[in-house]
Amino acid sequence: MLKKTLLACALIAPLSANADIYTIDPAHSFVHFSIDHMGFSKLTGRFNAMSGTMDLDFDKGTGTVDVRVDPASVDTAHQKRDNHLRSADFFNVVEFPDITFKSTSATLSDNGGTLKGDLTIKGITQPVTLVISNHACGIQPFNKKTICGFNATTNIKRSDFNINWGLPNIVGDEVALSIEAEGIKEE
């Protein structure tokens, strides 16, 4: 009986050993955005507060990501504009204090891949596909912890999330998103 139990444990262990859970490091993870401003230029900004987890299995090339972004942390380097973005005209952070992304599938290749999932802004959920241009894991030299990170991009239409102020001539509809995230392996 003991031999059968040890054999079963030996067979199950490799299956679960490859998937690792990483807690997103808010000091090294950001969502950046770029959007047309009156046809003159691209306005850029970022969200300064992001949290969540990544469950990654690089051997199988799969994983999941569950992220929360605080829309009140929006930062365009202009306080008056940032306050307007927090208002009901845009993110309405009082009524909708979270932006979330929950992956539904991931395909990881040697140094890229895709991450499909549901993005929720202002209580409206839309499917999005993130294109991963880079991912890497290793030991962080300062704290000696295992770190994994990725860079990904996507484009969304803000009107899909009922963010319509200034459309179409003041602020564009298409938003380019760039996500840079690092996670620390949970022990």
OpenMM code with the backbone's topology and positions (N, CA, C; nanometers):
from openmm import Vec3, app, unit

residues = "MET LEU LYS LYS THR LEU LEU ALA CYS ALA LEU ILE ALA PRO LEU SER ALA ASN ALA ASP ILE TYR THR ILE ASP PRO ALA HIS SER PHE VAL HIS PHE SER ILE ASP HIS MET GLY PHE SER LYS LEU THR GLY ARG PHE ASN ALA MET SER GLY THR MET ASP LEU ASP PHE ASP LYS GLY THR GLY THR VAL ASP VAL ARG VAL ASP PRO ALA SER VAL ASP THR ALA HIS GLN LYS ARG ASP ASN HIS LEU ARG SER ALA ASP PHE PHE ASN VAL VAL GLU PHE PRO ASP ILE THR PHE LYS SER THR SER ALA THR LEU SER ASP ASN GLY GLY THR LEU LYS GLY ASP LEU THR ILE LYS GLY ILE THR GLN PRO VAL THR LEU VAL ILE SER ASN HIS ALA CYS GLY ILE GLN PRO PHE ASN LYS LYS THR ILE CYS GLY PHE ASN ALA THR THR ASN ILE LYS ARG SER ASP PHE ASN ILE ASN TRP GLY LEU PRO ASN ILE VAL GLY ASP GLU VAL ALA LEU SER ILE GLU ALA GLU GLY ILE LYS GLU GLU".split()
positions = [
    Vec3(0.0827, -0.1197, 0.0000),
    Vec3(0.0000, 0.0000, 0.0000),
    Vec3(0.0869, 0.1259, 0.0000),
    Vec3(0.1916, 0.1266, 0.0839),
    Vec3(0.2813, 0.2420, 0.0915),
    Vec3(0.3488, 0.2660, -0.0426),
    Vec3(0.3892, 0.1575, -0.1128),
    Vec3(0.4539, 0.1723, -0.2435),
    Vec3(0.3586, 0.2368, -0.3438),
    Vec3(0.2309, 0.1946, -0.3425),
    Vec3(0.1324, 0.2528, -0.4344),
    Vec3(0.1103, 0.4008, -0.4051),
    Vec3(0.1074, 0.4384, -0.2771),
    Vec3(0.0892, 0.5780, -0.2387),
    Vec3(0.2089, 0.6612, -0.2830),
    Vec3(0.3295, 0.6107, -0.2602),
    Vec3(0.4500, 0.6835, -0.3021),
    Vec3(0.4557, 0.6970, -0.4537),
    Vec3(0.4171, 0.5896, -0.5256),
    Vec3(0.4159, 0.5950, -0.6713),
    Vec3(0.3142, 0.6985, -0.7201),
    Vec3(0.1963, 0.6996, -0.6601),
    Vec3(0.0946, 0.7984, -0.6984),
    Vec3(0.1449, 0.9391, -0.6730),
    Vec3(0.2073, 0.9624, -0.5582),
    Vec3(0.2626, 1.0958, -0.5275),
    Vec3(0.3713, 1.1334, -0.6272),
    Vec3(0.4554, 1.0368, -0.6649),
    Vec3(0.5639, 1.0638, -0.7596),
    Vec3(0.5084, 1.1004, -0.8968),
    Vec3(0.3954, 1.0389, -0.9345),
    Vec3(0.3360, 1.0697, -1.0637),
    Vec3(0.2618, 1.2022, -1.0632),
    Vec3(0.1976, 1.2379, -0.9531),
    Vec3(0.1206, 1.3613, -0.9442),
    Vec3(0.2100, 1.4823, -0.9252),
    Vec3(0.3170, 1.4704, -0.8510),
    Vec3(0.4036, 1.5843, -0.8185),
    Vec3(0.4532, 1.6592, -0.9417),
    Vec3(0.5040, 1.5899, -1.0471),
    Vec3(0.5514, 1.6657, -1.1624),
    Vec3(0.4416, 1.7459, -1.2314),
    Vec3(0.3167, 1.6974, -1.2247),
    Vec3(0.2078, 1.7692, -1.2891),
    Vec3(0.1815, 1.9025, -1.2220),
    Vec3(0.1916, 1.9092, -1.0913),
    Vec3(0.1610, 2.0324, -1.0202),
    Vec3(0.2847, 2.1167, -0.9934),
    Vec3(0.4024, 2.0598, -1.0095),
    Vec3(0.5244, 2.1339, -0.9773),
    Vec3(0.5555, 2.2421, -1.0797),
    Vec3(0.5038, 2.2286, -1.2026),
    Vec3(0.5384, 2.3224, -1.3081),
    Vec3(0.4582, 2.4515, -1.3030),
    Vec3(0.3400, 2.4499, -1.2458),
    Vec3(0.2572, 2.5699, -1.2362),
    Vec3(0.2940, 2.6439, -1.1090),
    Vec3(0.3324, 2.7671, -1.1242),
    Vec3(0.3723, 2.8483, -1.0098),
    Vec3(0.2853, 2.9725, -1.0026),
    Vec3(0.2528, 3.0127, -0.8816),
    Vec3(0.1715, 3.1323, -0.8610),
    Vec3(0.2639, 3.2472, -0.8229),
    Vec3(0.2423, 3.3609, -0.8883),
    Vec3(0.3210, 3.4806, -0.8661),
    Vec3(0.2273, 3.5940, -0.8245),
    Vec3(0.2653, 3.6653, -0.7204),
    Vec3(0.1892, 3.7820, -0.6776),
    Vec3(0.2462, 3.9036, -0.7487),
    Vec3(0.1605, 3.9793, -0.8142),
    Vec3(0.2070, 4.0954, -0.8900),
    Vec3(0.2727, 4.1954, -0.7962),
    Vec3(0.3897, 4.2407, -0.8369),
    Vec3(0.4683, 4.3376, -0.7605),
    Vec3(0.4248, 4.4782, -0.8028),
    Vec3(0.3515, 4.5497, -0.7160),
    Vec3(0.2995, 4.6815, -0.7562),
    Vec3(0.4082, 4.7858, -0.7814),
    Vec3(0.5273, 4.7635, -0.7306),
    Vec3(0.6364, 4.8588, -0.7533),
    Vec3(0.6982, 4.8426, -0.8918),
    Vec3(0.6677, 4.7310, -0.9587),
    Vec3(0.7271, 4.7043, -1.0901),
    Vec3(0.6238, 4.6638, -1.1941),
    Vec3(0.4988, 4.7037, -1.1737),
    Vec3(0.3921, 4.6665, -1.2664),
    Vec3(0.3039, 4.7872, -1.2950),
    Vec3(0.2801, 4.8121, -1.4247),
    Vec3(0.2043, 4.9305, -1.4639),
    Vec3(0.1237, 4.9037, -1.5894),
    Vec3(0.0154, 4.9778, -1.6039),
    Vec3(-0.0604, 4.9816, -1.7279),
    Vec3(-0.0432, 5.1216, -1.7845),
    Vec3(0.0119, 5.1294, -1.9047),
    Vec3(0.0282, 5.2565, -1.9739),
    Vec3(-0.0769, 5.2659, -2.0836),
    Vec3(-0.1141, 5.3892, -2.1173),
    Vec3(-0.2104, 5.4070, -2.2259),
    Vec3(-0.1702, 5.5247, -2.3134),
    Vec3(-0.2207, 5.5202, -2.4360),
    Vec3(-0.1969, 5.6264, -2.5332),
    Vec3(-0.3257, 5.6439, -2.6116),
    Vec3(-0.3645, 5.7715, -2.6336),
    Vec3(-0.4902, 5.8001, -2.7021),
    Vec3(-0.4752, 5.9305, -2.7798),
    Vec3(-0.5453, 5.9395, -2.8913),
    Vec3(-0.5396, 6.0583, -2.9746),
    Vec3(-0.5981, 6.1793, -2.9013),
    Vec3(-0.5293, 6.2937, -2.9101),
    Vec3(-0.5771, 6.4185, -2.8509),
    Vec3(-0.5990, 6.5210, -2.9610),
    Vec3(-0.7262, 6.5374, -3.0023),
    Vec3(-0.7704, 6.6348, -3.1017),
    Vec3(-0.6978, 6.6246, -3.2350),
    Vec3(-0.6381, 6.5105, -3.2632),
    Vec3(-0.5663, 6.4928, -3.3884),
    Vec3(-0.4292, 6.5576, -3.3905),
    Vec3(-0.3916, 6.6228, -3.2817),
    Vec3(-0.2617, 6.6910, -3.2766),
    Vec3(-0.1495, 6.5992, -3.2302),
    Vec3(-0.1798, 6.5158, -3.1319),
    Vec3(-0.0755, 6.4319, -3.0731),
    Vec3(-0.1396, 6.3159, -2.9994),
    Vec3(-0.0569, 6.2325, -2.9435),
    Vec3(-0.1021, 6.1234, -2.8579),
    Vec3(-0.0820, 6.1663, -2.7132),
    Vec3(-0.1877, 6.1531, -2.6354),
    Vec3(-0.1788, 6.1772, -2.4920),
    Vec3(-0.1434, 6.0441, -2.4270),
    Vec3(-0.0471, 6.0457, -2.3376),
    Vec3(-0.0070, 5.9229, -2.2701),
    Vec3(-0.0257, 5.9365, -2.1204),
    Vec3(-0.0393, 5.8243, -2.0562),
    Vec3(-0.0517, 5.8210, -1.9117),
    Vec3(-0.0363, 5.6791, -1.8625),
    Vec3(-0.0568, 5.6634, -1.7330),
    Vec3(-0.0473, 5.5300, -1.6747),
    Vec3(-0.1325, 5.5221, -1.5494),
    Vec3(-0.1522, 5.4002, -1.5044),
    Vec3(-0.2159, 5.3751, -1.3756),
    Vec3(-0.1059, 5.3309, -1.2804),
    Vec3(-0.0988, 5.3959, -1.1651),
    Vec3(0.0100, 5.3713, -1.0718),
    Vec3(-0.0165, 5.2588, -0.9727),
    Vec3(-0.1374, 5.2045, -0.9665),
    Vec3(-0.1696, 5.1001, -0.8689),
    Vec3(-0.2301, 4.9788, -0.9391),
    Vec3(-0.1591, 4.8664, -0.9268),
    Vec3(-0.2000, 4.7416, -0.9902),
    Vec3(-0.1700, 4.6282, -0.8937),
    Vec3(-0.2603, 4.5310, -0.8838),
    Vec3(-0.2376, 4.4149, -0.7969),
    Vec3(-0.2976, 4.2917, -0.8631),
    Vec3(-0.2653, 4.1750, -0.8098),
    Vec3(-0.3226, 4.0527, -0.8624),
    Vec3(-0.2257, 3.9371, -0.8584),
    Vec3(-0.2601, 3.8325, -0.9339),
    Vec3(-0.1775, 3.7121, -0.9369),
    Vec3(-0.1624, 3.6613, -1.0804),
    Vec3(-0.0548, 3.5873, -1.0996),
    Vec3(-0.0299, 3.5158, -1.2243),
    Vec3(-0.0020, 3.3711, -1.1860),
    Vec3(-0.0650, 3.2774, -1.2540),
    Vec3(-0.0438, 3.1344, -1.2324),
    Vec3(0.0128, 3.0818, -1.3634),
    Vec3(0.1429, 3.0591, -1.3668),
    Vec3(0.2112, 3.0319, -1.4932),
    Vec3(0.2683, 2.8911, -1.4991),
    Vec3(0.2540, 2.8258, -1.6126),
    Vec3(0.3126, 2.6952, -1.6376),
    Vec3(0.3869, 2.7047, -1.7708),
    Vec3(0.5153, 2.7393, -1.7638),
    Vec3(0.5931, 2.7607, -1.8857),
    Vec3(0.6216, 2.6302, -1.9589),
    Vec3(0.6240, 2.5177, -1.8855),
    Vec3(0.6453, 2.3889, -1.9526),
    Vec3(0.5303, 2.3560, -2.0464),
    Vec3(0.4086, 2.3860, -2.0042),
    Vec3(0.2907, 2.3598, -2.0876),
    Vec3(0.2566, 2.4783, -2.1768),
    Vec3(0.3143, 2.5943, -2.1488),
    Vec3(0.2849, 2.7135, -2.2283),
    Vec3(0.1484, 2.7719, -2.1986),
    Vec3(0.1012, 2.7561, -2.0744),
    Vec3(-0.0299, 2.8062, -2.0363),
    Vec3(-0.0210, 2.8843, -1.9050),
    Vec3(-0.1297, 2.9449, -1.8684),
    Vec3(-0.1346, 3.0157, -1.7409),
    Vec3(-0.2612, 3.0974, -1.7285),
    Vec3(-0.2744, 3.1628, -1.6153),
    Vec3(-0.3863, 3.2528, -1.5918),
    Vec3(-0.3336, 3.3801, -1.5265),
    Vec3(-0.4057, 3.4875, -1.5482),
    Vec3(-0.3715, 3.6163, -1.4889),
    Vec3(-0.5005, 3.6778, -1.4362),
    Vec3(-0.4942, 3.7300, -1.3152),
    Vec3(-0.6082, 3.7958, -1.2517),
    Vec3(-0.5556, 3.9275, -1.1950),
    Vec3(-0.5977, 4.0396, -1.2542),
    Vec3(-0.5388, 4.1697, -1.2224),
    Vec3(-0.6467, 4.2701, -1.1829),
    Vec3(-0.6125, 4.3552, -1.0879),
    Vec3(-0.6968, 4.4679, -1.0483),
    Vec3(-0.6147, 4.5954, -1.0647),
    Vec3(-0.6724, 4.6939, -1.1318),
    Vec3(-0.6095, 4.8254, -1.1485),
    Vec3(-0.6996, 4.9274, -1.0808),
    Vec3(-0.6393, 5.0185, -1.0071),
    Vec3(-0.7139, 5.1247, -0.9401),
    Vec3(-0.7228, 5.2445, -1.0341),
    Vec3(-0.8421, 5.2723, -1.0906),
    Vec3(-0.8530, 5.3837, -1.1846),
    Vec3(-0.8276, 5.5200, -1.1203),
    Vec3(-0.8405, 5.5298, -0.9884),
    Vec3(-0.8099, 5.6556, -0.9202),
    Vec3(-0.6602, 5.6858, -0.9235),
    Vec3(-0.5787, 5.5867, -0.9584),
    Vec3(-0.4337, 5.6077, -0.9662),
    Vec3(-0.3888, 5.6581, -1.1031),
    Vec3(-0.4848, 5.6968, -1.1892),
    Vec3(-0.4506, 5.7458, -1.3223),
    Vec3(-0.3558, 5.8650, -1.3106),
    Vec3(-0.2552, 5.8676, -1.3977),
    Vec3(-0.1505, 5.9701, -1.3901),
    Vec3(-0.1088, 6.0103, -1.5309),
    Vec3(-0.1452, 6.1337, -1.5691),
    Vec3(-0.1041, 6.1871, -1.6994),
    Vec3(-0.0083, 6.3056, -1.6829),
    Vec3(0.0411, 6.3233, -1.5608),
    Vec3(0.1315, 6.4338, -1.5279),
    Vec3(0.0621, 6.5700, -1.5368),
    Vec3(-0.0714, 6.5712, -1.5196),
    Vec3(-0.1485, 6.6951, -1.5212),
    Vec3(-0.2675, 6.6767, -1.4273),
    Vec3(-0.2607, 6.7357, -1.3100),
    Vec3(-0.3579, 6.7119, -1.2035),
    Vec3(-0.5022, 6.7415, -1.2442),
    Vec3(-0.5253, 6.8517, -1.3136),
    Vec3(-0.6619, 6.8871, -1.3534),
    Vec3(-0.7193, 6.7812, -1.4481),
    Vec3(-0.6392, 6.7364, -1.5439),
    Vec3(-0.6837, 6.6316, -1.6365),
    Vec3(-0.7066, 6.5002, -1.5610),
    Vec3(-0.6162, 6.4671, -1.4697),
    Vec3(-0.6316, 6.3436, -1.3924),
    Vec3(-0.7610, 6.3446, -1.3115),
    Vec3(-0.7929, 6.4581, -1.2521),
    Vec3(-0.9190, 6.4688, -1.1778),
    Vec3(-1.0396, 6.4511, -1.2699),
    Vec3(-1.0306, 6.5059, -1.3924),
    Vec3(-1.1388, 6.4882, -1.4890),
    Vec3(-1.1516, 6.3409, -1.5286),
    Vec3(-1.0398, 6.2717, -1.5473),
    Vec3(-1.0430, 6.1299, -1.5812),
    Vec3(-1.1054, 6.0458, -1.4695),
    Vec3(-1.0909, 6.0900, -1.3457),
    Vec3(-1.1510, 6.0185, -1.2318),
    Vec3(-1.3015, 6.0434, -1.2208),
    Vec3(-1.3518, 6.1461, -1.2866),
    Vec3(-1.4925, 6.1871, -1.2748),
    Vec3(-1.5855, 6.0940, -1.3515),
    Vec3(-1.7154, 6.1199, -1.3389),
    Vec3(-1.8178, 6.0408, -1.4092),
    Vec3(-1.8065, 6.0530, -1.5611),
    Vec3(-1.7396, 6.1579, -1.6122),
    Vec3(-1.7192, 6.1707, -1.7564),
    Vec3(-1.6330, 6.0570, -1.8123),
    Vec3(-1.5447, 6.0033, -1.7285),
    Vec3(-1.4532, 5.8990, -1.7743),
    Vec3(-1.4668, 5.7733, -1.6887),
    Vec3(-1.3799, 5.7567, -1.5887),
    Vec3(-1.3752, 5.6320, -1.5121),
    Vec3(-1.4760, 5.6236, -1.3975),
    Vec3(-1.5283, 5.7354, -1.3526),
    Vec3(-1.6266, 5.7362, -1.2435),
    Vec3(-1.5777, 5.6491, -1.1274),
    Vec3(-1.4634, 5.6860, -1.0713),
    Vec3(-1.3958, 5.6023, -0.9723),
    Vec3(-1.4735, 5.5866, -0.8420),
    Vec3(-1.5654, 5.6784, -0.8126),
    Vec3(-1.6455, 5.6640, -0.6906),
    Vec3(-1.7390, 5.5442, -0.7041),
    Vec3(-1.8055, 5.5327, -0.8177),
    Vec3(-1.8994, 5.4224, -0.8386),
    Vec3(-1.8301, 5.2941, -0.8850),
    Vec3(-1.7183, 5.3070, -0.9567),
    Vec3(-1.6481, 5.1914, -1.0126),
    Vec3(-1.5006, 5.1972, -0.9728),
    Vec3(-1.4683, 5.1528, -0.8506),
    Vec3(-1.3321, 5.1678, -0.7983),
    Vec3(-1.2300, 5.0677, -0.8532),
    Vec3(-1.2729, 4.9772, -0.9420),
    Vec3(-1.1810, 4.8766, -0.9939),
    Vec3(-1.1924, 4.8629, -1.1451),
    Vec3(-1.0774, 4.8429, -1.2067),
    Vec3(-1.0683, 4.7918, -1.3434),
    Vec3(-1.0081, 4.6534, -1.3263),
    Vec3(-1.0705, 4.5511, -1.3880),
    Vec3(-1.0173, 4.4162, -1.3706),
    Vec3(-0.9933, 4.3488, -1.5051),
    Vec3(-0.8983, 4.2575, -1.5034),
    Vec3(-0.8732, 4.1697, -1.6162),
    Vec3(-0.8596, 4.0286, -1.5611),
    Vec3(-0.9402, 3.9375, -1.6131),
    Vec3(-0.9330, 3.7968, -1.5750),
    Vec3(-0.9132, 3.7165, -1.7026),
    Vec3(-0.8002, 3.6478, -1.7104),
    Vec3(-0.7722, 3.5722, -1.8326),
    Vec3(-0.8634, 3.4507, -1.8428),
    Vec3(-0.8926, 3.4141, -1.9655),
    Vec3(-0.9687, 3.2930, -1.9937),
    Vec3(-0.8797, 3.1877, -2.0603),
    Vec3(-0.7700, 3.2319, -2.1216),
    Vec3(-0.6730, 3.1386, -2.1790),
    Vec3(-0.5418, 3.2113, -2.2014),
    Vec3(-0.4358, 3.1333, -2.2028),
    Vec3(-0.3025, 3.1874, -2.2303),
    Vec3(-0.2271, 3.0879, -2.3159),
    Vec3(-0.1514, 3.1410, -2.4099),
    Vec3(-0.0634, 3.0601, -2.4919),
    Vec3(0.0733, 3.1260, -2.4869),
    Vec3(0.1674, 3.0585, -2.4237),
    Vec3(0.3018, 3.1129, -2.4090),
    Vec3(0.3980, 3.0357, -2.4985),
    Vec3(0.4763, 3.1077, -2.5773),
    Vec3(0.5796, 3.0451, -2.6589),
    Vec3(0.7140, 3.0816, -2.5979),
    Vec3(0.8217, 3.0579, -2.6721),
    Vec3(0.9548, 3.0822, -2.6173),
    Vec3(0.9704, 3.2226, -2.5594),
    Vec3(0.9248, 3.3229, -2.6316),
    Vec3(0.9384, 3.4588, -2.5790),
    Vec3(0.8221, 3.5476, -2.6214),
    Vec3(0.7036, 3.4921, -2.6266),
    Vec3(0.5869, 3.5685, -2.6649),
    Vec3(0.4619, 3.4924, -2.6305),
    Vec3(0.3544, 3.5266, -2.7006),
    Vec3(0.2303, 3.4547, -2.6801),
    Vec3(0.1107, 3.5463, -2.6788),
    Vec3(-0.0024, 3.4911, -2.6362),
    Vec3(-0.1252, 3.5679, -2.6232),
    Vec3(-0.1915, 3.5363, -2.4904),
    Vec3(-0.2643, 3.6340, -2.4438),
    Vec3(-0.3395, 3.6214, -2.3199),
    Vec3(-0.4789, 3.6743, -2.3502),
    Vec3(-0.5777, 3.5859, -2.3500),
    Vec3(-0.7157, 3.6254, -2.3775),
    Vec3(-0.7910, 3.6314, -2.2458),
    Vec3(-0.8829, 3.7281, -2.2369),
    Vec3(-0.9583, 3.7373, -2.1136),
    Vec3(-1.0646, 3.8441, -2.1178),
    Vec3(-1.1212, 3.8697, -2.0011),
    Vec3(-1.2301, 3.9648, -1.9858),
    Vec3(-1.1815, 4.0892, -1.9126),
    Vec3(-1.1949, 4.2022, -1.9786),
    Vec3(-1.1593, 4.3319, -1.9223),
    Vec3(-1.2876, 4.4003, -1.8777),
    Vec3(-1.2910, 4.4445, -1.7517),
    Vec3(-1.4084, 4.5130, -1.6985),
    Vec3(-1.3700, 4.6546, -1.6578),
    Vec3(-1.4385, 4.7516, -1.7187),
    Vec3(-1.4212, 4.8941, -1.6873),
    Vec3(-1.5607, 4.9520, -1.6711),
    Vec3(-1.5820, 5.0256, -1.5644),
    Vec3(-1.7125, 5.0868, -1.5358),
    Vec3(-1.8261, 4.9839, -1.5362),
    Vec3(-1.7972, 4.8645, -1.4859),
    Vec3(-1.8981, 4.7608, -1.4757),
    Vec3(-1.9317, 4.6921, -1.6062),
    Vec3(-1.8633, 4.7253, -1.7143),
    Vec3(-1.8874, 4.6654, -1.8460),
    Vec3(-1.7707, 4.5734, -1.8795),
    Vec3(-1.8026, 4.4505, -1.9157),
    Vec3(-1.7000, 4.3506, -1.9457),
    Vec3(-1.6960, 4.3238, -2.0957),
    Vec3(-1.5742, 4.3278, -2.1491),
    Vec3(-1.5519, 4.3003, -2.2913),
    Vec3(-1.4341, 4.2033, -2.3040),
    Vec3(-1.4388, 4.1136, -2.4041),
    Vec3(-1.3235, 4.0259, -2.4274),
    Vec3(-1.2097, 4.1043, -2.4930),
    Vec3(-1.0876, 4.0758, -2.4512),
    Vec3(-0.9695, 4.1367, -2.5124),
    Vec3(-0.8615, 4.0297, -2.5291),
    Vec3(-0.7726, 4.0541, -2.6225),
    Vec3(-0.6561, 3.9689, -2.6420),
    Vec3(-0.5317, 4.0545, -2.6245),
    Vec3(-0.4470, 4.0151, -2.5313),
    Vec3(-0.3187, 4.0816, -2.5101),
    Vec3(-0.2122, 4.0045, -2.5885),
    Vec3(-0.1296, 4.0764, -2.6601),
    Vec3(-0.0180, 4.0153, -2.7317),
    Vec3(0.1056, 4.0303, -2.6445),
    Vec3(0.1597, 3.9177, -2.6037),
    Vec3(0.2788, 3.9185, -2.5177),
    Vec3(0.4016, 3.9232, -2.6074),
    Vec3(0.4816, 4.0289, -2.5892),
    Vec3(0.6010, 4.0445, -2.6720),
    Vec3(0.7260, 3.9931, -2.6021),
    Vec3(0.7156, 3.9722, -2.4723),
    Vec3(0.8324, 3.9306, -2.3962),
    Vec3(0.7857, 3.8727, -2.2637),
    Vec3(0.8439, 3.7626, -2.2211),
    Vec3(0.8241, 3.7125, -2.0850),
    Vec3(0.9526, 3.6450, -2.0409),
    Vec3(0.9792, 3.6551, -1.9131),
    Vec3(1.1021, 3.5980, -1.8593),
    Vec3(1.0847, 3.5695, -1.7107),
    Vec3(1.1605, 3.4722, -1.6635),
    Vec3(1.1628, 3.4382, -1.5219),
    Vec3(1.3083, 3.4231, -1.4789),
    Vec3(1.3313, 3.4466, -1.3519),
    Vec3(1.4655, 3.4292, -1.2985),
    Vec3(1.4731, 3.4731, -1.1543),
    Vec3(1.5925, 3.4657, -1.1008),
    Vec3(1.6168, 3.5067, -0.9629),
    Vec3(1.6512, 3.6551, -0.9628),
    Vec3(1.5765, 3.7319, -0.8850),
    Vec3(1.6039, 3.8754, -0.8711),
    Vec3(1.7328, 3.8908, -0.7906),
    Vec3(1.8314, 3.9644, -0.8396),
    Vec3(1.9625, 3.9671, -0.7743),
    Vec3(1.9653, 4.0336, -0.6365),
    Vec3(1.8682, 4.1190, -0.6064),
    Vec3(1.8727, 4.1895, -0.4790),
    Vec3(1.8033, 4.1141, -0.3664),
    Vec3(1.6831, 4.0631, -0.3924),
    Vec3(1.6114, 3.9943, -0.2850),
    Vec3(1.6180, 3.8419, -0.2978),
    Vec3(1.6801, 3.7920, -0.4048),
    Vec3(1.7003, 3.6490, -0.4291),
    Vec3(1.5708, 3.5700, -0.4433),
    Vec3(1.4611, 3.6385, -0.4777),
    Vec3(1.3331, 3.5708, -0.4983),
    Vec3(1.3135, 3.5431, -0.6465),
    Vec3(1.2324, 3.4412, -0.6767),
    Vec3(1.2010, 3.4096, -0.8152),
    Vec3(1.0975, 3.5089, -0.8664),
    Vec3(1.1285, 3.5694, -0.9797),
    Vec3(1.0452, 3.6721, -1.0408),
    Vec3(1.0092, 3.6270, -1.1824),
    Vec3(0.8858, 3.6508, -1.2229),
    Vec3(0.8462, 3.6352, -1.3629),
    Vec3(0.7816, 3.7655, -1.4066),
    Vec3(0.8024, 3.8000, -1.5302),
    Vec3(0.7432, 3.9228, -1.5815),
    Vec3(0.7069, 3.9087, -1.7280),
    Vec3(0.6234, 4.0019, -1.7729),
    Vec3(0.5867, 4.0024, -1.9139),
    Vec3(0.5523, 4.1438, -1.9576),
    Vec3(0.5624, 4.1663, -2.0861),
    Vec3(0.5174, 4.2889, -2.1514),
    Vec3(0.4109, 4.2479, -2.2519),
    Vec3(0.2992, 4.3211, -2.2526),
    Vec3(0.1906, 4.2874, -2.3440),
    Vec3(0.1214, 4.4147, -2.3905),
    Vec3(0.0572, 4.4050, -2.5070),
    Vec3(-0.0143, 4.5200, -2.5623),
    Vec3(-0.1504, 4.4764, -2.6161),
    Vec3(-0.2401, 4.5726, -2.6241),
    Vec3(-0.3699, 4.5533, -2.6881),
    Vec3(-0.4273, 4.6895, -2.7212),
    Vec3(-0.5307, 4.6919, -2.8008),
    Vec3(-0.6057, 4.8134, -2.8304),
    Vec3(-0.7510, 4.7887, -2.7940),
    Vec3(-0.8131, 4.8879, -2.7328),
    Vec3(-0.9549, 4.8801, -2.6997),
    Vec3(-1.0237, 5.0073, -2.7465),
    Vec3(-1.1547, 5.0037, -2.7554),
    Vec3(-1.2337, 5.1242, -2.7815),
    Vec3(-1.2977, 5.1641, -2.6497),
    Vec3(-1.2734, 5.2860, -2.6071),
    Vec3(-1.3284, 5.3306, -2.4798),
    Vec3(-1.4799, 5.3394, -2.4839),
    Vec3(-1.5366, 5.3621, -2.6018),
    Vec3(-1.6828, 5.3663, -2.6133),
    Vec3(-1.7457, 5.2311, -2.5806),
    Vec3(-1.6713, 5.1210, -2.5971),
    Vec3(-1.7217, 4.9887, -2.5602),
    Vec3(-1.7458, 4.9778, -2.4093),
    Vec3(-1.6860, 5.0697, -2.3331),
    Vec3(-1.6979, 5.0692, -2.1876),
    Vec3(-1.7761, 5.1913, -2.1373),
    Vec3(-1.8540, 5.2510, -2.2261),
    Vec3(-1.9371, 5.3671, -2.1924),
    Vec3(-1.8541, 5.4856, -2.1413),
    Vec3(-1.7382, 5.5051, -2.2031),
    Vec3(-1.6558, 5.6221, -2.1751),
    Vec3(-1.6589, 5.7052, -2.3032),
    Vec3(-1.7544, 5.7963, -2.3105),
    Vec3(-1.7847, 5.8636, -2.4356),
    Vec3(-1.7533, 6.0134, -2.4386),
    Vec3(-1.7107, 6.0709, -2.3282),
    Vec3(-1.6880, 6.2152, -2.3243),
    Vec3(-1.5860, 6.2541, -2.4324),
    Vec3(-1.6184, 6.3574, -2.5089),
    Vec3(-1.5258, 6.4134, -2.6074),
    Vec3(-1.5141, 6.3358, -2.7365),
    Vec3(-1.5968, 6.2324, -2.7551),
    Vec3(-1.5907, 6.1578, -2.8806),
    Vec3(-1.6590, 6.2368, -2.9905),
    Vec3(-1.6130, 6.2352, -3.1098),
    Vec3(-1.4873, 6.1769, -3.1550),
    Vec3(-1.3766, 6.2802, -3.1731),
    Vec3(-1.4087, 6.4110, -3.1552),
    Vec3(-1.3140, 6.5145, -3.1970),
    Vec3(-1.2167, 6.5626, -3.0906),
    Vec3(-1.2497, 6.5479, -2.9642),
    Vec3(-1.1586, 6.5975, -2.8600),
    Vec3(-1.0616, 6.4892, -2.8167),
    Vec3(-1.1168, 6.3737, -2.7834),
    Vec3(-1.0350, 6.2592, -2.7426),
    Vec3(-1.0777, 6.1404, -2.8273),
    Vec3(-0.9800, 6.0675, -2.8803),
    Vec3(-1.0093, 5.9542, -2.9673),
    Vec3(-1.0802, 5.8406, -2.8967),
    Vec3(-1.1260, 5.7462, -2.9759),
    Vec3(-1.1952, 5.6295, -2.9217),
    Vec3(-1.0985, 5.5150, -2.8950),
    Vec3(-1.0035, 5.4939, -2.9847),
    Vec3(-0.9115, 5.3811, -2.9689),
    Vec3(-0.8012, 5.4142, -2.8686),
    Vec3(-0.7845, 5.3226, -2.7746),
    Vec3(-0.6835, 5.3371, -2.6695),
    Vec3(-0.5821, 5.2251, -2.6848),
    Vec3(-0.4558, 5.2609, -2.6963),
    Vec3(-0.3484, 5.1613, -2.6985),
    Vec3(-0.3045, 5.1374, -2.5544),
    Vec3(-0.3095, 5.0118, -2.5137),
    Vec3(-0.2677, 4.9754, -2.3780),
    Vec3(-0.1388, 4.8962, -2.3839),
    Vec3(-0.0512, 4.9251, -2.2900),
    Vec3(0.0742, 4.8524, -2.2752),
    Vec3(0.0853, 4.8109, -2.1283),
    Vec3(0.1039, 4.6831, -2.1058),
    Vec3(0.1089, 4.6322, -1.9693),
    Vec3(0.2471, 4.5772, -1.9449),
    Vec3(0.3095, 4.6239, -1.8396),
    Vec3(0.4373, 4.5696, -1.7947),
    Vec3(0.4136, 4.5175, -1.6550),
    Vec3(0.4311, 4.3871, -1.6343),
    Vec3(0.3999, 4.3285, -1.5039),
    Vec3(0.5115, 4.2357, -1.4596),
    Vec3(0.5426, 4.2409, -1.3306),
    Vec3(0.6342, 4.1473, -1.2684),
    Vec3(0.5649, 4.0863, -1.1492),
    Vec3(0.5879, 3.9578, -1.1284),
    Vec3(0.5297, 3.8889, -1.0146),
    Vec3(0.6368, 3.8157, -0.9353),
    Vec3(0.6162, 3.8080, -0.8059),
    Vec3(0.7075, 3.7392, -0.7155),
    Vec3(0.6473, 3.6031, -0.6820),
    Vec3(0.7247, 3.4970, -0.7001),
    Vec3(0.6764, 3.3622, -0.6758),
    Vec3(0.6350, 3.3458, -0.5299),
    Vec3(0.5136, 3.2915, -0.5119),
    Vec3(0.4657, 3.2633, -0.3763),
    Vec3(0.5365, 3.1394, -0.3267),
    Vec3(0.5773, 3.1446, -0.2025),
    Vec3(0.6506, 3.0309, -0.1430),
    Vec3(0.5547, 2.9318, -0.0840),
] * unit.nanometer
topology = app.Topology()
chain = topology.addChain("A")
for resn in residues:
    res = topology.addResidue(resn, chain)
    for name in ("N", "CA", "C"):
        topology.addAtom(name, app.Element.getBySymbol(name[0]), res)
